[in-house]
C-alpha cells in the first residue's frame, strides 16, 4: 500500500470526522445523524479515490485503516474504561474492517487483515 495514499486519506477524513464529532458532543447532531453523515463522508472519499484511478479494494483498505487510526483515541479510552488491553480492541477493529473489505471486494480475509494492520501500525501515534 503506497504511503502516499494514507497521507491523502487521513487528512481528508480527519477534518469532517472531527467536525461531525464536535457537533455530536455539542448536541447539534444525534448519534443517528452522526453515523449517517460519516457514512456519506466515507462513500464520498471512496468515490473521490476511485475517480483518481485508485483500485476500489485498495481505496477501501486505506479508508478502513484511516478510520481506525482516527479512532485510536476512542479505543484507548475504551481500553482504560474496560481494563481490556488496547491491542485486543485494535485487533477487533482491524478484523471487523477486514471482514467488510474481504466480503465486499472478494479478498482473502488474512490478506485484508494484514494490509489494514500494516497501515494502522505505520500511522498510529
N, C-alpha and C positions, 0 to 999 in steps of 0.2 A: 504494500500500500504506500503510495507516494506520500512523503512527509508533507508536501505542499498542499495536498488535498485537505488534510486535517487543519492545516493553518488557514485555509479558506473557510472551512465548515465551522470551526469553533467560534470565531467572532460573529459569523453570520447567524448562528443560533443563539449565542450568548446575549446579544442585545435584546431581541424580542423576548427571550425566556425571562430575563431579569426584569424587563418592563412588565410582563404579564404577572410575574411573581409579586412585584411591588404592588400592583393593583389588587391582587388577591389578598395580600397582607393588609392593605388599607381598607378592605371590604368593598372595593369597587367592582370586583368580579367574584362570582361564586366558583366553587370547585368545578362545576359542570362547564361554566363559561371558560374558565382557565384551560381545562382539558381540551375543549373544542378549539380554542384559539391556538393552543400549542400544537395540536394535531394538524391544523391548517398550515401552521408555520413549517412543520416537518414536511408536509406534502409540497409546499412551495419551494423549499430548499431542494428536495429531491428532483422536482421538475427543473429547477434552475441548473442543477448539475447535469441532468440528462440533456438539456438543451446545449450544453457546452461539450458534449461528447463523452461524458463520464459514463462508463458502463453502469447500468441500473443496480446490479448487485454490489459493485464497488462503492457506489454512492450510498446505498443502504447501510453497508458496513461502516462507512465513515460517519454517517449521520447517527447511527445507533451508538457508536463509540463516543461520539461527541456529546450525546445526551448523557451517557454515563459519566463522562469526565465532568460535565457541568453539574451533575447531580451528586458529586462526591461529598460535598459538604453536608448534604442531607443524609447521605449514607453514614458519614462519620457521626453525625448527631444520633441517628438511629442506633448505631453500634454502642455509643455511650449510654443511651437510654435503656437499651435492652440487655446490655452486657454481652452481646454477641460479637465475635471477632469481625472486624471490618472486612477482612478477606472473604469471609463467608457471604456477607451481604454483597460485596463486589462480584463474587463468582455467580451468585444468584442473578444479579442484574445482567451480567455478561451472558449467562446461559439463556435467560429469557429473551434477550435481544437476538442472540444467535439462533434460537429456535424460530423466531419470527423471520429472520433473514433466510434461514435454510428452507423453511416451508414456502416462503414467497418467491424465492429465486432458484429453487431446486439445487441448493448447495448441500454438501455433506455437513452435518452438524459439527463434527470435530474441526473441520476447516473454518467454519464460521466462528466457532468459539475461539480458535487460535488467532484468527485475524482481528477480531474485536478485542481480545485480551492484549495482544501486542500493542494496539493503538492506545488502549486505556493505560497500560503500563508506561508507555512512552510519554503520554501527555498529562498523566495525573500528577498533581503537585501537592 
